[in-house]
Amino acid sequence: MKRRELVKSLAALPLAGGIIGSGLSAFAAEKPVAPIRDFFKELGVTPVINAAATMTFLSGSLMLPEVMDAINSTSHHFANMYELQDKVGAKIAEMLHVEAAMVTSGAACAMLLGTAACITGLDEQKIKMLPNFTGERPEVIIQKSHRYLFDQAITTTGAKFVEVESAEEMDKAFNANTVMALFFNAGEVGKNPISHEKFVELAKKHKVPSFIDAAADVPPVENLFRFQKIGFDLVTFSGGKMIRGPQSAGVLFGRKDLIEAARANHSPNEAPIGRPMKVNKEEMFGMYAALKAYIEKDHKKEWQDWLDRAARMNKALEAVPTVKSKTVIAPGPANAFPGLEVSWDQSKYKVTGEDVKTALKNGTPSIVINGNKNALHVGIVLLKPEEVDIVVNRVKEVLLKTV
């Protein structure tokens, strides 16, 4: 190398060294990744394996990854809630092939808002008045066999029920105070004197809106479309069950004028009856993402996966002497999916299904399962893959300890 080139090369070394050095120092200065914060441990809350069903007290179901992506990606910006409800409602209505839709804080909220809509329309004075009336109370017709725990959402508006037991009684029950007819889709199977179709027919005859509560009634996915085809004016589904959206979200959909009235009775409007039941923006985005993912998924494959899981669990459980395990499918319409029925010789294993249920709940990990005197009823569709063997092994352990 020539002398001049050598001098130039040496002169450049501090700069090169600085570049390399600064790069290394910057890399070395990076903070280590913080451990994931365990809020269950921090608050002393016991995480639970759900081998039961999509029960609200068990926090419903686990949200889909698509839902968490929607929540996390939208939590960093503000939004005009009127615009968001407009846009998300329009997209949901498009997916469900209906005139209009909205996101609610669960199906119970949808029931209240739908009833309020039928009472008030867009009348601002009536909206402000709910649930207090100076005259006669609004009436909602319902089949006597359809009275159920959650129908208090209807009477919260100030309305009262008129119970009927036949199509003839229903036809005669309509009067000037009738604002709505409510059908509970999960009413006891075989004890519905009035069919869906006849119920809608009578409501339309008297020009009164019909509302169906189908909160937990998917699968099958076809139910999302079935009831508006029959002619119900309002339909609700829970978002936090098998649709696997936010537990505190649901959808209300149907006639455009009624959805507009329901929204007028809801947040972000100030002080109507639905104001305490607000839905945040993340839940709206999350509900949209959940519904879209649910409609688009391969439902036949999911069902077969559940059946395959049930078969594997049955085989593993029946490896224990005298244990009988079989796949059962709930008749529906609510929670209509596969599960297991597990029984055993109680003279050999001296525990009832209720005893095993208690032992699993109090064990580590805590497993919530359904059981009665004679058997265990195991929910399988909400288990994460790694929880399947845990549930099987814990059931075996509890039984074998009693020999």
C-alpha positions, 0 to 999 in steps of 0.5 A, spaced: 500 500 500 502 506 498 504 511 504 498 516 502 493 510 502 495 508 508 495 515 512 488 515 509 486 508 511 488 510 518 485 516 519 478 513 517 479 508 523 476 512 529 470 514 525 469 506 523 470 504 530 465 510 532 460 507 528 461 500 530 462 502 537 456 506 537 452 500 534 454 495 539 453 500 545 446 501 542 445 494 542 447 493 549 443 498 551 437 495 549 432 494 555 431 486 556 424 484 555 419 485 561 416 479 563 408 478 562 405 481 568 400 476 571 394 479 573 391 473 576 396 472 581 397 479 583 389 480 584 389 473 587 384 471 582 384 463 581 384 462 573 379 456 571 379 451 566 372 451 563 369 444 562 362 446 563 359 451 558 359 459 556 356 461 562 356 468 564 359 467 571 365 463 568 366 469 563 363 466 557 368 464 552 375 466 550 375 471 545 378 469 538 385 472 536 382 476 531 378 480 536 384 481 541 387 484 535 381 488 533 381 491 541 388 492 541 389 495 534 383 500 536 385 502 543 390 507 541 385 512 538 379 516 540 373 515 535 366 519 535 361 513 538 355 515 533 359 514 527 362 508 529 356 505 531 353 507 524 359 504 521 359 498 525 352 497 525 352 497 517 357 492 516 354 487 521 347 488 517 350 487 511 353 480 514 347 478 516 342 480 510 338 485 515 336 492 514 340 495 520 344 492 526 347 495 532 352 493 538 349 492 545 352 490 551 350 483 551 343 480 549 340 482 555 341 490 554 339 488 547 332 486 550 331 492 554 333 496 548 329 493 543 323 493 548 324 501 549 324 502 542 317 499 541 315 503 546 318 510 544 320 510 537 323 516 536 319 520 541 324 524 545 318 525 551 317 518 551 325 516 551 326 521 557 320 518 561 322 511 561 321 507 565 315 511 568 308 512 565 303 516 567 297 512 564 297 504 563 303 500 562 305 498 555 304 490 554 308 485 551 305 478 549 309 472 551 307 465 551 307 462 559 312 457 557 317 462 555 317 466 562 325 465 564 330 469 568 332 474 563 325 477 561 326 482 567 330 486 562 323 487 558 320 489 565 325 494 566 323 498 561 316 499 565 312 494 560 308 488 563 307 481 560 301 478 558 302 471 558 298 466 553 298 459 552 295 458 545 295 461 538 287 463 540 289 466 546 295 470 543 290 473 538 285 475 543 291 478 547 293 484 543 290 491 544 291 498 544 297 497 550 300 492 546 307 494 544 311 488 542 311 480 542 317 476 545 319 469 543 324 466 547 328 461 542 330 456 548 323 455 551 323 448 553 323 444 547 316 440 546 312 445 550 311 451 545 304 451 543 305 457 538 310 456 533 315 461 530 311 462 524 305 462 527 307 467 533 310 472 527 304 471 523 299 473 529 304 479 531 304 482 523 296 481 523 296 486 529 301 490 526 306 489 533 313 488 532 315 481 534 322 480 538 326 473 538 331 472 544 336 467 541 342 469 545 346 462 546 343 459 540 349 458 535 351 453 533 349 452 528 351 458 524 344 458 520 341 461 526 344 467 525 340 468 518 334 464 520 329 468 524 329 474 520 327 470 514 321 467 518 319 474 519 321 477 526 322 484 527 328 484 532 333 479 533 338 478 539 344 474 540 350 474 545 357 476 543 360 473 548 358 465 547 360 461 541 361 467 537 367 468 541 367 476 541 367 480 548 363 477 553 360 484 555 357 485 547 352 482 543 348 484 537 341 487 536 338 487 529 332 487 524 327 493 522 331 499 521 326 504 524 326 499 530 334 499 531 334 507 530 329 507 536 333 502 540 339 507 539 336 513 541 335 509 547 342 508 548 349 511 550 352 515 547 346 519 548 345 522 554 341 520 560 336 515 556 334 508 559 340 505 556 345 510 558 348 505 563 349 500 558 354 503 554 359 499 549 366 502 548 369 502 542 374 496 543 368 492 544 364 495 538 370 493 533 371 486 537 364 484 536 365 486 528 371 482 528 368 476 532 362 476 528 366 476 521 370 471 523 365 466 526 361 467 519 367 465 515 370 459 519 369 452 516 363 450 521 363 443 518 371 442 520 370 445 527 364 440 529 368 434 526 374 437 531 369 437 537 367 430 535 374 427 534 376 431 541 370 427 544 372 420 541 379 421 544 377 423 551 372 418 551 377 412 550 382 415 555 377 415 560 374 408 559 381 406 560 379 406 567 375 400 569 368 400 570 368 408 567 363 409 561 364 415 557 360 417 551 359 423 546 352 427 547 350 433 543 345 437 547 338 438 543 339 445 543 337 450 541 341 453 546 348 451 547 347 445 542 354 442 541 358 436 543 360 434 550 361 428 554 357 424 559 361 420 564 359 415 569 362 409 573 360 403 578 359 407 584 360 401 589 368 401 586 369 408 586 365 411 592 364 418 589 358 421 586 358 426 580 357 432 584 363 429 589 367 429 583 365 436 581 366 439 587 373 436 588 375 438 581 373 445 582 377 445 589 383 442 586 389 445 582 388 447 577 381 449 578 376 445 573 369 447 573 364 442 570 357 439 571 355 433 575 349 430 578 348 424 583 349 419 577 354 422 572 359 428 570 357 432 564 363 435 561 363 441 556 369 440 551 368 445 546 371 451 550 377 447 552 384 449 550 388 444 546 393 443 552 387 443 557 384 436 554 389 432 557 389 436 564 381 435 565 381 427 563 387 426 568 384 430 573 377 426 573 382 419 573 385 422 579 379 423 583 376 417 581 382 412 583 383 416 590 376 413 592 378 406 591 
